Amino acid sequence: MSIRVLSQNLINQIAAGEVIERPASVVKELMENSIDAGATKIEITVRDAGKSYICVCDNGSGMNKDDLQSCILRHATSKLPTDDLMNINYLGFRGEAIPSIASVSKMKITTNDGNECWCLEIENGDVKKLSPASNTKGTKIEVSNLFYTVPARLNFLKTDRGEMSTIIDTVERIALCHPDKTFILNDTLVLRPTDKLSRVCSVLGKDFKQNAIEVNAEAHNLKIEGFICRPTYTKGTSANQYLYVNGRSLKDKLLFGALKAGYMDTMEKGKYPSVCLWLTIPNSDIDVNVHPQKAEIRFKEQGLIRGVLINVIRKHIAEAPVNPNVINLKDSFKPQSFNSKILDLNTNVQQNNFSQTSNNFNFVAENVQTSFDNKILPLSINKETIATDSPADYITYPLGTARGQLHNTYIISQTTDGIVIVDQHACHERLVYEKIKRQLAEGGIKRQIMLIPEIVELGEKKAGAVLDIADELEKFGLLIEEFGKGAIVIREMPSLLGDADLQGLIKQIAEDIDDLNKAKILENKIAMMAKTYACHTSIRAGKTLTIDEMNELLRQVEASENAGECNHGRRAYIKMNLYDLGKLFDR
């Protein structure tokens, strides 16, 4: 069979198969062209969810007659002035969008550059008519009968409702990055110029505003701006996660992985945060020419980008109030110097003095001691180690003084101006988890020699991959060696893993290994194990506590980081002031 050169129109149709996946792809490409042209107002009109008609009209710079005739040629673009693909300053640069769309539809382009106005009609990729026209400055592109040249593609589209939903998402995704511009879709979605947070709330919902944490950070040539949500504001899907790099909307695995890792300690498994982050990085440090739809990019320093993003998210979560109904202990109770280890049972441990004035009260806590044992479980009370302050003195503390237990699960505490309801398991789980993390940070991961070494059969390929990162695994407490063909043997393991399923852990590590961030794989696994350990060794719901034990728990929560939520993102306590209580009783 001889080789033949494909026709130009067939080449464009093949390219369209990669670039133009559905009507929303047309909307995206044309909107990005409008933004590149400097438009401040973009109007989108669609009929039949874009299958029969799409129109994108802007007030951008427009094109002259020569540029209009060139724009339908494959790989003709005004956005790449040189041959340097590592210095791209526009959303588009390949010159594929217009010819690809024209090859699978009927297209009409009307454009005015301020001096002259022309109209070009294209059908099946061929020019049918070029004539003078009348239009305001800017460009109007109309696309009719999408995919009529490749009707089989229509069979793979969703319902009209599904396709329209994708178009709306596309418009909102682009509009989020350009709050200074006007976007109108079918006169039903109208986004006027506004500030960044208002634009984000118009897409993510009004309730996002009271749960938003503003992010503004810069490190290692990476600037991160935008908004993330408090860990208690969760969604069941990742639909409300918008990430941008140099103004380009992305669905990049590296960035979404970093986002997940940033919330790992504070959000419930299976839940997703709502975020909108704009990252700015030098063009020389990224490669945008790696995906047909430009939805992914490659970073020159992948590990660095991931680490910075994770640290920024964790820092802002830790410093922000957890929830409007949760006391902000960071403002009202901040020890001058605090022993980072959680206090143990039957040991007379003295805390450094706390002195803080906040919310119109003063307090000094001296010689605060604990009744918790080595696992921080209040199994018994030793009167010699009970805190010297009486319960009545605790009322001026942020979490007040315990008055009783509700269903052996919730601690009811009285404060100077209301009550606090505390989930005893959630609070104690956070204390245990923070202790484990401090041990890891301060002394590294303690290892224990296995009495009977564990042999794991992986297969030759996976065993080799795991052995390649043996040094990294050893840093996190796993000492492994080769054990014949396709198998490894575990000699030592992290002591905190206890009776964990080592077979499953190693096999999961083998599945997760990539060239991106090998050292983070086991770290994340150990973090998950630590969460499980904390959950199962904390005070359980249903356990009866004495008043002394309740107050000891409240005091330790006040001095703990991230105390407003448990490791899974659930609220640990809420506050109601006397005014709120009065409203419940019509007072």
Helices and strands as residue ranges (DSSP letters): H 8-19, H 23-36, E 41-47, G 48-50, E 53-58, H 65-70, H 97-103, E 106-112, E 117-123, E 126-132, E 138-144, G 151-156, H 160-176, E 182-185, E 189-191, H 196-204, G 206-211, E 212-219, E 222-229, E 234-235, E 241-245, E 248-250, H 253-262, E 272-273, E 275-280, G 283-285, E 286-287, E 298-299, H 302-319, H 329-332, E 354-358, E 361-365, G 383-385, G 391-396, E 401-406, E 410-415, E 418-423, H 424-443, E 447-457, H 460-468, H 470-475, E 479-482, E 487-494, G 495-497, H 502-512, H 518-536, H 547-558, E 573-577, H 578-584
